[in-house]
Amino acid sequence: MLASTCNFELVLFLSNFAAYKDQASPNSFGDNNALVAVSGTNVFIVGSAYGTNVLFGSFSIDFPGVTGQYFARYDTNGNAQLATPFGSPFTWPWAALADAYGNVYVGSDFDTYSIYGTRIIAAPFYETVQSVGSIDDRIPGQTSLAKFDRNGNPLWARLAFSPTSYANCRDIALAPDGVWSCGFFNPSANFGSYTIYGTLTCIGSPFCTPVYHQSGYMAKITDQEIAASAIILLNPRTNGANFQFQFLSQSGFNHRILYRTNLVTGNWQTNSTIAGDGTLKTVSLPLSLFSPSKQGFIRVLTQ
């Protein structure tokens, strides 16, 4: 369902996307180092690009600064379906995963602030990690975890930070009720109401100078997104050999179209599943589904 680093034996499609730069970046770390996540027929690409514009097929994103982040979706034939920006000139994504419903979780580091739709998270302390391996560069010093729906709409964003230094995310993993994040920090890190501290040693004799060392963390974020609203079936009518109705879908949820012929006995059967995106959906069911019964019942299950 998901991948961030993959080896492929069969190439199904090739698709180009490019960032157009208006100035050089000889010292920038990992320009266009894209992350990939897959769910069903959805192929998601998340990353950070140096420049003021990035293209995904016919979709163009403009950045207000010299660096920006993108969220793009392709189908399995390499056709770009959408692209949208997020983050800030000071944000760097490190991990991306997709769940079975097409929601995408993105772990990022940032300095100063990072924007997810109408949500803005800000670092209370500004510090960057000055090196990664042998690459001398500025890596953002605080971390965030965000959830997007399949259309790139941010559903929520969480902040983790060090009040005096840095806390950085390097990987994430899905859980049945949320998502795990792991990374490193120094000397302490705040995760909501939880505070953890790194390894402390004493330097010097006879007087001790306490020194904190970089340490790793694992933290679980419970998925507390907004619950699904009740679905109202609109404009129900018979249309020839079909029964047709409409409903307003909800972004970030999947809608299962269920039917049965008896409300007392028997099980609900699934006709189809529709990904919600906030638009009006029209559903047409053949009347033969209910044959030989003269009655039928329909409901929409939102998950």
C-alpha positions as CSV (number, residue, x, y, z in Angstrom):
1,M,0.0,0.0,0.0
2,L,2.8,2.4,0.7
3,A,6.4,3.0,-0.1
4,S,9.1,5.6,0.5
5,T,12.1,3.7,-0.9
6,C,11.4,1.0,-3.5
7,N,13.1,-1.3,-6.0
8,F,11.0,-2.1,-9.0
9,E,11.5,-5.0,-11.5
10,L,8.7,-3.8,-13.8
11,V,8.3,-0.2,-14.9
12,L,4.5,0.5,-15.5
13,F,4.8,4.1,-16.5
14,L,7.2,7.0,-16.7
15,S,6.0,10.5,-15.8
16,N,7.9,13.8,-15.7
17,F,7.6,16.6,-13.2
18,A,10.0,19.5,-12.9
19,A,10.7,22.4,-10.7
20,Y,11.6,25.6,-12.6
21,K,14.3,27.6,-10.8
22,D,14.9,31.3,-11.0
23,Q,18.2,31.1,-9.1
24,A,20.9,28.5,-8.4
25,S,21.1,26.5,-5.2
26,P,24.6,24.9,-5.1
27,N,24.4,24.2,-1.3
28,S,20.7,23.1,-1.1
29,F,20.2,19.7,0.4
30,G,18.1,17.2,-1.6
31,D,16.2,19.4,-4.1
32,N,13.2,17.6,-5.5
33,N,13.9,14.6,-3.2
34,A,10.3,13.3,-3.7
35,L,8.5,10.9,-1.4
36,V,6.1,8.3,-2.9
37,A,3.0,6.7,-1.2
38,V,0.5,4.4,-2.9
39,S,-3.1,3.5,-2.1
40,G,-5.1,1.5,-4.6
41,T,-4.9,3.3,-7.9
42,N,-3.7,6.5,-6.3
43,V,0.0,7.4,-6.5
44,F,1.0,10.3,-4.3
45,I,4.1,12.4,-4.6
46,V,5.2,14.7,-1.8
47,G,8.3,16.8,-1.6
48,S,10.2,20.1,-1.4
49,A,11.5,22.0,-4.4
50,Y,13.9,24.9,-4.7
51,G,12.4,27.6,-7.0
52,T,9.2,29.5,-7.5
53,N,7.2,27.0,-9.6
54,V,6.8,23.3,-10.0
55,L,4.8,21.4,-12.7
56,F,3.0,18.1,-12.6
57,G,1.5,17.4,-16.0
58,S,-0.9,20.3,-16.6
59,F,-1.0,21.3,-13.0
60,S,1.3,24.2,-11.9
61,I,2.1,25.3,-8.4
62,D,3.6,28.7,-7.6
63,F,5.6,29.3,-4.4
64,P,5.8,32.7,-2.7
65,G,9.4,32.1,-1.7
66,V,12.5,30.3,-3.1
67,T,11.4,27.0,-1.7
68,G,8.1,25.3,-1.4
69,Q,6.4,21.9,-0.8
70,Y,4.0,20.1,-3.1
71,F,1.4,17.3,-2.8
72,A,0.5,15.7,-6.1
73,R,-1.6,12.7,-7.2
74,Y,-1.2,10.4,-10.2
75,D,-3.1,7.4,-11.5
76,T,-1.3,4.1,-12.2
77,N,-0.9,5.1,-15.8
78,G,1.2,8.2,-15.0
79,N,-1.5,10.8,-15.5
80,A,-1.3,13.7,-13.1
81,Q,-4.7,14.3,-11.4
82,L,-4.0,17.2,-9.0
83,A,-1.3,19.2,-7.3
84,T,-1.4,21.5,-4.4
85,P,1.1,23.4,-2.1
86,F,1.6,23.3,1.6
87,G,4.4,24.1,4.2
88,S,6.6,27.1,4.0
89,P,10.0,28.2,2.7
90,F,11.4,26.6,5.9
91,T,9.7,23.2,5.7
92,W,11.2,19.9,4.6
93,P,9.2,16.6,4.3
94,W,10.9,13.4,5.3
95,A,8.3,10.7,5.3
96,A,4.9,9.9,3.6
97,L,2.5,7.0,4.0
98,A,-1.0,6.3,2.6
99,D,-3.7,4.3,4.3
100,A,-6.4,2.1,2.6
101,Y,-8.8,5.0,2.2
102,G,-6.3,7.2,0.3
103,N,-5.4,9.5,3.2
104,V,-1.8,10.5,3.3
105,Y,0.3,11.2,6.4
106,V,3.4,13.4,6.0
107,G,6.2,13.9,8.5
108,S,8.2,17.1,8.1
109,D,10.7,19.3,9.8
110,F,10.5,23.0,9.7
111,D,11.8,26.3,11.1
112,T,9.7,29.3,12.1
113,Y,6.3,28.2,10.7
114,S,4.6,25.7,8.4
115,I,1.1,26.0,6.8
116,Y,-1.4,23.2,6.2
117,G,-4.6,24.7,4.7
118,T,-6.0,27.0,7.4
119,R,-3.8,25.5,10.0
120,I,-0.5,27.3,10.9
121,I,2.0,25.7,13.3
122,A,4.9,27.7,14.6
123,A,8.2,26.7,16.3
124,P,8.7,28.4,19.7
125,F,12.4,28.1,19.3
126,Y,14.6,28.5,16.2
127,E,17.5,26.2,15.6
128,T,18.7,24.1,12.7
129,V,20.8,20.9,12.6
130,Q,23.9,22.0,10.8
131,S,24.9,18.7,9.2
132,V,23.4,15.5,7.9
133,G,26.1,12.9,7.3
134,S,28.9,14.5,5.3
135,I,26.6,17.2,3.8
136,D,27.0,20.5,5.5
137,D,23.7,22.3,5.3
138,R,20.8,23.8,7.3
139,I,18.2,21.2,8.2
140,P,15.0,22.6,9.9
141,G,15.0,22.1,13.6
142,Q,11.3,21.4,14.7
143,T,8.9,18.7,13.5
144,S,5.3,18.2,12.5
145,L,3.0,15.4,11.3
146,A,0.0,16.2,9.1
147,K,-2.8,14.2,7.5
148,F,-4.2,14.9,4.0
149,D,-7.1,13.4,2.2
150,R,-6.6,12.0,-1.3
151,N,-7.3,15.4,-2.8
152,G,-4.5,17.1,-0.9
153,N,-6.8,18.8,1.7
154,P,-5.1,19.0,5.1
155,L,-7.2,17.3,7.7
156,W,-5.0,18.0,10.8
157,A,-1.5,18.9,11.7
158,R,0.4,18.2,14.9
159,L,3.5,20.0,16.3
160,A,6.4,18.4,18.3
161,F,9.3,20.6,19.3
162,S,12.3,21.2,21.5
163,P,11.9,24.2,23.7
164,T,15.6,25.0,23.6
165,S,17.1,23.2,20.6
166,Y,15.9,20.7,17.9
167,A,13.5,17.8,17.4
168,N,13.5,16.1,14.0
169,C,11.2,13.5,12.3
170,R,12.8,10.8,10.1
171,D,10.1,8.1,9.7
172,I,6.5,7.3,10.3
173,A,4.4,4.1,10.5
174,L,0.6,3.6,10.6
175,A,-1.3,2.2,13.6
176,P,-5.0,1.1,13.7
177,D,-5.9,4.3,15.6
178,G,-3.3,6.7,14.5
179,V,0.3,7.0,13.3
180,W,3.8,6.6,14.9
181,S,6.7,9.0,14.4
182,C,10.3,8.4,15.2
183,G,13.4,10.7,15.0
184,F,15.9,12.4,17.2
185,F,16.1,15.4,19.5
186,N,18.2,17.4,22.0
187,P,18.1,18.0,24.9
188,S,14.3,17.6,25.4
189,A,11.2,17.4,23.2
190,N,7.5,18.2,23.8
191,F,4.8,16.0,22.3
192,G,1.5,17.5,23.4
193,S,1.3,17.0,27.2
194,Y,4.3,14.7,27.1
195,T,7.9,15.8,27.6
196,I,10.9,13.6,27.2
197,Y,14.6,14.2,28.0
198,G,17.8,13.0,26.3
199,T,20.8,11.3,27.9
200,L,22.5,13.5,30.5
201,T,26.2,13.1,31.4
202,C,28.5,15.0,33.8
203,I,31.6,16.6,32.4
204,G,34.5,17.9,34.4
205,S,36.0,17.3,37.9
206,P,35.7,18.2,40.7
207,F,32.9,20.5,39.3
208,C,30.2,18.8,37.2
209,T,28.9,20.4,34.0
210,P,25.7,18.7,32.9
211,V,25.7,17.9,29.2
212,Y,22.8,16.5,27.2
213,H,23.4,14.3,24.2
214,Q,21.3,13.7,21.1
215,S,18.7,11.0,21.7
216,G,16.0,9.2,19.7
217,Y,12.3,9.3,20.2
218,M,9.1,7.3,19.3
219,A,5.8,9.0,19.6
220,K,2.2,8.0,18.7
221,I,-0.3,10.5,17.4
222,T,-3.9,9.4,17.9
223,D,-6.0,10.1,14.8
224,Q,-8.7,12.5,16.1
225,E,-10.1,13.9,12.9
226,I,-13.6,15.3,12.7
227,A,-16.2,12.5,12.8
228,A,-18.3,11.9,9.7
229,S,-21.6,13.7,9.4
230,A,-24.9,12.0,8.7
231,I,-25.6,11.4,5.0
232,I,-28.9,12.5,3.6
233,L,-30.1,10.8,0.3
234,L,-31.2,13.4,-2.2
235,N,-33.5,13.3,-5.2
236,P,-34.4,9.5,-5.0
237,R,-36.2,8.3,-8.2
238,T,-36.6,5.5,-10.6
239,N,-34.8,6.1,-13.9
240,G,-35.8,3.4,-16.3
241,A,-34.3,0.1,-15.1
242,N,-32.2,1.9,-12.4
243,F,-32.8,3.5,-9.1
244,Q,-31.0,6.8,-8.8
245,F,-30.2,9.1,-5.9
246,Q,-27.6,11.7,-4.8
247,F,-25.7,12.7,-1.7
248,L,-23.1,15.2,-0.6
249,S,-19.8,13.4,-0.1
250,Q,-17.4,14.4,2.7
251,S,-13.7,15.1,2.1
252,G,-11.3,12.6,3.8
253,F,-13.9,9.8,4.0
254,N,-15.0,6.8,1.9
255,H,-18.7,6.2,1.3
256,R,-19.9,2.6,0.8
257,I,-23.1,2.2,-1.1
258,L,-25.0,-0.7,0.6
259,Y,-28.3,-2.4,-0.2
260,R,-30.6,-5.2,1.0
261,T,-34.2,-6.5,0.4
262,N,-35.2,-7.2,4.1
263,L,-34.5,-4.9,7.1
264,V,-35.1,-7.8,9.5
265,T,-33.0,-10.6,8.1
266,G,-30.0,-10.8,5.8
267,N,-26.9,-8.7,5.5
268,W,-26.1,-5.4,3.8
269,Q,-24.4,-5.9,0.5
270,T,-21.8,-3.5,-0.9
271,N,-22.5,-2.2,-4.4
272,S,-19.6,0.3,-4.7
273,T,-17.3,2.6,-2.7
274,I,-17.0,6.3,-3.5
275,A,-14.1,8.5,-2.2
276,G,-15.5,11.7,-0.7
277,D,-14.2,15.0,-1.9
278,G,-16.9,17.4,-0.7
279,T,-18.9,17.3,-4.0
280,L,-22.4,16.0,-4.9
281,K,-22.3,12.4,-6.0
282,T,-24.9,10.7,-8.2
283,V,-25.5,6.9,-7.7
284,S,-27.4,4.7,-10.0
285,L,-28.3,1.1,-9.0
286,P,-29.9,-1.4,-11.3
287,L,-33.3,-2.6,-10.0
288,S,-32.2,-6.1,-10.8
289,L,-30.1,-6.0,-7.6
290,F,-33.3,-6.5,-5.6
291,S,-34.9,-9.1,-7.8
292,P,-37.1,-11.1,-7.2
293,S,-38.1,-9.0,-4.2
294,K,-40.5,-6.1,-4.8
295,Q,-38.8,-3.9,-2.3
296,G,-35.3,-2.7,-1.6
297,F,-33.4,-0.6,1.0
298,I,-30.3,1.5,0.5
299,R,-27.9,3.2,2.8
300,V,-24.6,5.0,2.7
301,L,-21.9,4.0,5.2
302,T,-19.3,6.6,5.7
303,Q,-15.8,5.6,7.1
